[in-house]
Every structure is written in structure tokens, then in C-alpha cells.
Amino acid sequence: MSRYEQLIKDLGPQKFNMRGKLWMGFLLLLIAAGVIAYIDQLIQGQVVTNMRDYVLWGVYISNFVYFVATSFVAAIAVAALRLTNSEWRRPFVRVAEIVAVACIIMAGITIIIDMARPDRMLNLFIHARLQSPITWDVIIIPTFMVVSILLLYFPLLPDLAILRDHYAKTKPRLSKIYGFFALKWNWAAQQVKLQKRSVHLLALMIIPLGLILESIDAYLFSTTYRVGWDSSNFAPYFISGAMVAGLGALITVAYIIRRDKKLESYITDYHFDKFGKLFNLALLIYVYFNINEYVVPLFTSKKAESEHLETLLSGEYALPFWLVSIAGLLLPALLTLFKRFRKPRALFYIAVVAVIGAWWKRYLIVTPTLLHPFLPIQGVPESWRHYFPSLHEWLITSATLAMALLIITLLVRYVPIISIDRLAAEEGLPESKHPESKHKEAAV
């Protein structure tokens, strides 16, 4: 087997083994349960949830904020790594592109799920108010989604063409599918030039779009004047938190892919060490903004804000708050300072803890604040004074997470997660058709 064929075997499409089939079955089971729960929610209304007049958003919006954060960072990571041409970037770039696409799609779906009357979604466009952050959110999410999909698709064209040609005789049906998406790519100079310009332009576009997306997401909260959200620090606080959630998700997915597809020679300890340093920087920055968000107000807060902080620091939500702050943020920030904790396995476990903490962090941002309205809660059932998601909400939330993982799983199985075209060119393989192939340069 030639080196070129080895690259295609290692990085090309792979059949699902028994473990993969069980994983797919598990995801489909979660999705089916969530769809049933959502249909029941549509029939009976939001009464099947534990959301009431006070907690209007609950776990659905927590999920939405998490998906937006993860997609934002994944896309920004792609853009930054592509624009800087960092050599260590390659194993993570396509993984980041896949994660960004999966999460922004699910962010859009989650918003629809949160609507009690999704049939009225058209009103968001017909009766849009430009002064409302919701209107800008409706505009920016589809825009960001399109750019993210293109940023994944355009760099894939040469690899799709390689797979089209490789399977032309052995698997003609699969070859036709890859050929359809390859858009007649043949490495013509004009094609390569146009692709480079397009990817560069998309990488430049995604950065401001991502910053706008995450900032608008923060403005949805901070413009409500609610205690706990009324902060000019909220946009950078959200962005720094998104960096932790997104980079943690990338490390987690990259490690699982590396182990499952046996790509240790492509995604090495060196790559994880580099990404671990970037992750550590994100964690330290987020620690700083958490100090601004929670410690500084202890000295300056008014009565209402003091009550809110007391709920988090020593009240009803103290246990999850301290678990998230210490185990999900401070401890990972300290551990990743040391090289031995930036080894693949150790970094994977740290990233998983940070990702779980990042999700619960968004739950703590949403719920306690909504339970501190402008007027005291009185004359209502006791259940309205507290909130914890119902079974319907957990099933639907699990289904959205499963759908994101399903998209990632399918893309990872059927598209090369590292560019075969670029690797073949850099190694100077004679089969490479890339204009920058070292083999061709040597021949000239």
C-alpha cells in the first residue's frame, strides 16, 4: 500500500463498527424521545415544563447560549488558525469547523423549541424592531450559520475530489456522491486561486460575525435591566466564557476522534500541548472576568444585587455555583499551567469537566436571575418560587445535544478530518495534484 493510499485509508470514510452502531443507536433513541416530548409540549403547551411567569426561559435558553458559545469559539479558532498559518493548527481546524456547524444549527433549532408557538415565528421578521436585540439575533444566527457551513465546505473540495477519484472503480455509488459535492474540482489553477481567496475572505468575515453574535447574545440579557444581568461587563464576560466552552469542546472531540480512528501519528502530543496552552489562556481570562462579575459587586452592590449574590454564594444555588467555579474553572486553569496536564488523556478529562461546568454556568446565569424579579414573588403557588427542568425539558434538551453529536459523528465518519490534499502535497507524494506539491517543485 502506497503512502497516498494509506492517507486515504486513515483519513477517509470508515464503516461503523459495532461500537459505532451502538453509539448511533443511542443518539437516535435520545432524539426520538426528545421529538415525542416536543410533540407533547406542542399539544399541551408549556404547562408540561416547569417554566412559569417568572422563569420564562429555563433550560432551553441555557442550552441555546451554550450552543452559540461553542459555535462562536470553534469558528473563531478556525479563522485565527487559518489566517496565522500556524503549523500545529491542521489537526484541529476541520474538527473546529465541524463543531461550529453542528452547534450553530442546533442553536437555531433550540430557539424554535423554546417558542411556545413556533407557527408565529414569521412575526419575528414581519414585525421586527431594529432597537431589539432579538431582531439582530434573528438576523445574525442564519448569517453566521451560512458562513460557517461555507468555511467547512470550501476547504473540503479537494479532498472530496480525491475520494471521488479513489472510489470511482471500487465503489461507484459512493464516488458519485463525493463527485456531486466536489463540484467538478480538478485542481485547475483558477479553481485553487478562487478557493484560497474564498476561504481567506470567509475567515475574515467569521471573526466580526462571531463577535457580533456572542455580543448580541449577551445584550439579550443585559438590556433587560434585571439584577444579575444589568452589567456593562456582560459581553466580554460571555465571550471569555465562550472561549472556555468552545475550546474545551474541541479538545474533547479531537481526543475522541484521535483514539477512535487511531490517528496518534497525525494528532500528536505536541498538538495537544499547543492547544492546551491556548485553553489555559482562555481559562485564566475567564477567571479574571468572573472576579469582575462576582467579587467586585460584593463591595459595591445595592440590596437587590446583594440578595442575588447571596443566593449564588451561600443560598439555594451555592452548591452548583461553587462546583462550577472551582471544579469547572479554577482547577482546570491551575492544572493546565503544567505540561503533564496538557498531555492528551489528562487534557481530555480536564476539558470534559470544563465543558460540563460551562453548560451549568449558563444555567446559573439564566435561572437565579429570573427568580429575582423587580417585584417580590407573592400570591403565587410555591412551585413558582423555584425552578428545575421537568422531564419534558430534560428529554428535549438531551435530544438537542444528541442531534449536535449526531451531526459531528456523521461528518467525522464521511469527510477527512485532516486534509489529505495538503498532507500529500507537503510530503511530495507523486499522486498529489496540488499545485504546491513538493514533488512537482522537485521535478521542475
N, C-alpha and C positions, 0 to 999 in steps of 0.2 A: 504493500500500500504506500503510495507516494505521500509526501508531506501535505500536498494540496488536498488529497482525498481524506487525510487524517483530520485536517482542519474542518472539512465539511461534516465528517462523522462526529467530531467532538462538539461543534457549534451549531450544526444544522438541526432539522426537526428530529424528534425522537418519539418513539411509541410510548404510551403509558404502560408502565409495569403494573403489577398488582397493587403496590403501594400507591401509585399514582391514580389508579382507578378508584381505590377506596377513598382517596382524598377528594377526587371529583364527585364521587357519590355523596360524601359528607357535605360538601359545599352545596350541591344541588338539593339535598334534603333540607338544609338550613334555608335556602332560597324558597323552596316550596312552602315551608312552614311560615315564612315571612309573608309570602304572597297571600296565603289563606288568611293570616291575621290582618293584613291590609284590606282585603276584600270585606272582611267582617267589620273593620273600622269604617269603611265607606258606607256600609249598610246601616250600622247602628250609630255612627257618628263618633266624635271624640270622647264620648262618655265612657268608652271602653278603655281609654287611657286614664292615667291619674293626673292629667293636666286639668286645671280648673281656672277660675277667674284670675288667680294670682300667678301661678306658674303656667304661663301660656306657651312656653317654648319647650322646656324639658329636654329629654334625652335626644330628640330628633335634631334640635339646633346644636346641641353639643357635638353630635355626630357630623353635622354639616360643617361646623367650624374646624373639626379635626380633618375632614377630607380636604377642605380648602387649604389648610395649613400644609398638609403633606404634599398636595399637588403643587403648591406655590414653591416650596423648597426644592422639590425634585426638578421642576422646570428651571429654577434659578441655578441649581447646581449644574444642570446640563449646559445652560448658556455660559456660565462662568468658565467651566472646564473646556468647552469648545473654543471660546474666544481667547483663552490664555494658552491654548495648545499644550497643556500640561501632559507630560508623557505618562504619568501614573493614572490619568483620568480614564483611559479607554475601557477597562473592565466595568466601570460604574456608570458610564454615560448612557448606554442603552437601557440598563436597568432603571436608571432615573427617569428616562423618557417613558418607559412602560408604566412605572408607578405614577408618574404625573398624569398620564392619560386616564388610567383606571380611576384615580381618586377624583379628578375633576368631573368625570362622567357621573360618578356616584354622588358628588356634591350637588350637582344639578337635580338628580333623581331624589335625593334626600329632602331638598326644599319642597318638591312637589308632594312628597309623602307627608310633610308637616302641614300642608294646607288641608283644612277640613273640607273645602270644596274645590278640588283641583279643576273642576269644569269651569271655574271662574278665572283661571289663570290668564286668559286673554285680557282681562281687565287691567292687569299689570302693564300692558302695552297701550291699551286704548285710553286709560285714564292715568297715564304716568305723570308724576310730578317731579320735575327736574331738581327741586330742592330736597327730595327724599333720597337717602342712601339706598333704599330698597330698589328704586328705579335704576340707579347706577349699578347695583349688584346684578340686576336682571340683564343689563347690557354687558357687563364685563365678564360674567361667567361663560356665556356662549362664545364670546370673542376669545377668551383665554383657552377654552376647550378646542376651538378650531386651530389656533396657533400651536397648541401642544400636540395635537394629532399630526399636523404637518411637520413639526420638529422631530417627531418619531419616524414619520413615513419617508420623507425625502432622503435622509441618510441611508435608509434601508434599500433603496432602489438597486444599487449594485449587487448587494447580497441576494436580493430576490431574483435577479437575473442569473447569478451563479447557480442558485438552486434550480431555477428553470432549466438551465442547460444540463445540469448534473443529472436530473431525473427524467430527461427527455426520452431515454430509451427504457429505463427500468421501471419508472412509474409515470407514464404519460399523463394520467389524470391529475396527479399532484403537480406535474410540470406545467400543465395548463393553468392551474390555479395560481402558481407563482408567476407565470408569464403574464396573466391578466393584471396582477398588481405591479409587475415590473415595468409596465408602460413602455414596452419595446426598448428597454435600455440596452445599449450596445457599446458603451464606453467611448462614444464619439466625443471629440474634443469640445464641441459645442454643448453637449449634454453635461459633461463634467464641469465645465465652466459655469453653466447655469445652475447646476446643483450646488456648487460651492457658494455662489452668490446668494442663493435662496436660503441655504442653511445659515449663512452668516447673518443675513437680514432677519431671519426668524429668531436667531439667538439674541440679536439686539432688541427685537420687539418684545420678547418674552419677559425681559427684566423689568421695564417700566410697567408692563401689563400686570406682572406678578405683584409688584409693589402697590399698584393701584387696587388690585383685587384684595390683598390682605389688609390694606388700609381701610377700604370701604367696609370690609368685614368688621373691623374694629369700630368704625363710625356707626354701624348699625346699633352697637351697644352704647357708645359714649355720648351720642346725641340724644339719648332718652332722658338725661339728667338724673338717672337713678343713682342712689348711693351704691358704691361698689363699681360702677361703670363710669361715673362722671369724672373722667380723668383725661387730661391732655397727653398723658403718657401711654394711652391705650394702644395707639397704632404701633409705635416701636416695641411695646410690650408684646403685642400679638405677633409681630414679625420675628422677634427674637425667640418666642415660644414656638413659632412655626419652624424655625431652623432646627430646633431640637427634635420635634416630631418628625420632620421630613428626613433629616439625616439619619435618625435612628431607624426609620422605616427602610431606607436604602441599605444600610448596613445589614439589617435583618434579612431582607430579600436576597441581597448579594451572597450572604453566607449560606443560605439555604440552597440557592442555585449552585453555588460552588461545590457544596457537599453532594447534592443530588445528582448533578451531571459530571461529577469528578473533574472539576476544572481547576485543580490546585496549581497546575503549571501555567494557567492563564490569569487567575486571580490569586496572587501570591500574598504572603505575609507582609511584604513591602507595601502593597496596595492598601491593605487594611490598616497598616500603621499610619500611612499618609491620611487616609480618610478618618482614622481615629483622632488625629491631631485636629482636623477640621471640626469634628464632632465635639471635641473638648473645648475648642474656642466658642462654639455655639452654646454649650452648656454654661460656660463661665459668663458669657454675655447675658444669658437668661437669668442667671443668679443675680447679676447686677440689677436687672430690671425688676426682678421680684423684690429686691431690697427697696427700690424706689416705690413699688406698688403697695407694699405691706408694712415695711418698717418705718419709713418716713412719716406716713399718716398717723402712726401711733403718737407722735409728738404734736401733731397739728390738727387732728381730726375733730370735727364737731360731734355732737351727741349721736346723731343718726349713724354717722360713719363709724363711731366707736362701737356702737351696738353691732354693726355688721362685722367689724374686725373681731369682736369678742366671740361671735358665732363661729368664725373660722378658727380662731386661735385657741379657744377653750370651751366652746359651746357644742352645738349639735353636730357640726361638721369638722370638729377638731381632729378626730382620728384620720379621716381621709386626707385632710389638708396637710397634716404633718407627715403622713406616709408619702404623699406625693412630693412634698418639699424636700424631705430628707432622702428617702429611698429612691425616688424618681428623678431627683435633680441634683442635690448637693453631693450625695455619694458618688454618682456617675461622674460628676465634674472633678472630684478629687481623684478617683481611681484612674481615669483616662489621662491624668498627668504623667503616669508611669508607663513605660514602654511595655512591660509584661502584661498589662491590662489592655493593650492595644493589639494583642495577638488575636487572630480570627475568632477562636471559640470564646475567649473571655470578653472580647468586644461585642460579640453577638449577644451574650447573656445580658451585658450592661445595656445594650441598645434595646433589647426586648423590655427590660424593666422601665427604661426611659420612655418608650413608646406607650406602654400601658399607663404610666404616670401622666404622659401628655394628654391621653384621652380623658382620664379622670380630672385632670386640671381644667379642661374645658367644661366638664360637668360642674365643677366647683365655681367656675366663673359665671355660669348661667343660673343655677338653681338658688343658691343662698341670696343672691341679689334680688331675684323675683319675689322671694319671701320677705323682703323688707320694702314694702310699697310706701307710697307717700303718706297714706293714712293707716292707722293701726288696723290690723285684721280683727274684726269683731262682728258678731251676729251671723257667723257662718259655721257650717259643720266643722268639727275638729279635724277631719281629714284634709280640709283645705289649708290648714296651717302647716302642713308638711307635704313633702313630695318625694316619692320614689317610683321609678317606672313600673308600669303594670306588665303583665305577661305579654300583652299585645305589643307594647313598646319594645320589650326586650327581643321578641321574635322578629319584629320588623328591623330593629337595629342590627341584630345578628345577620339578617338576610342581606342588608346593605354592605356590611363588612365582607360577607361571603361572596357577594357579587363582585366586589373590588378584587378579592383574591382569585376569583374565577377568571376575570379578565387577565390578571397578571399571569396566572398559570397557563392559560391558553397561548398568550403571546410568547411566553418564555419557551413553551414547547415547540412552537412552529416558526419562530423567527430567530436568527442568530443573535445572541445577547452580546457578542463581541463581533466586530466587523471582520468577516472572512476576507473581504476585498482588501482592506487596509493591511491586515496581517500578511496576506500573500504578497502584497506589493513591498512591504517593508523587509520581508525575508528574501525577496528577489526570486520567488518561485517562477519557473518558466511558464506555468499555466496562467499567471497573473495577466490580466488585460488592463490593469490600472495604468494610466499614463505616467505615473511617478514610480513605477516599478523599478527597483534597483537592478533587476535582471536586464531590463531593456536599456537602462542607462549604461550598464557594463558592455552590452552588445554594441551600442553606438560608439 
